[in-house]
Amino acid sequence: MAATMTGQLSKKQKRERVSQLCRLAEEMRMEFFEGLVGSEVEVLIEKSDSGLGVPLGFSHGHTRCYTPVKIKGVYEKNDIVKVNLVRAEEDSCTDS
């Protein structure tokens, strides 16, 4: 069993490695999002921010490759909308 083998890493080393992997994952995610900028994708709408004092509102969904997208406008849940992605943000791509 791995937990009983000799040569175990210290808790500090384990935390440092987890932190490094999390940073790397975020960098790779952002690179992937940036690679989608300028492309037209289909987005399956999952929810809309109608109301909330926002005049135009936004809708949220995912592409076929599970990329989260935020779109200007209010669409119905389960609509499929073609979107030109113009910006990559930390947590999604957007059309504005």
CORFEN-V189539 format. One line per field, one symbol per residue. burial: I if it has 16 or more other C-alpha atoms within 10 Angstrom, else O. Layout:
burial: ???
This chain:
burial: OOOOOOOOOOOOOOOOOOOOOOOOOOOOIIOOIIOIIOOOIIIIIOIIIOOOOOOOIIIIIIIOOOIIIIIIOIIOOOOIOOIIIOIIOOOIIIIO
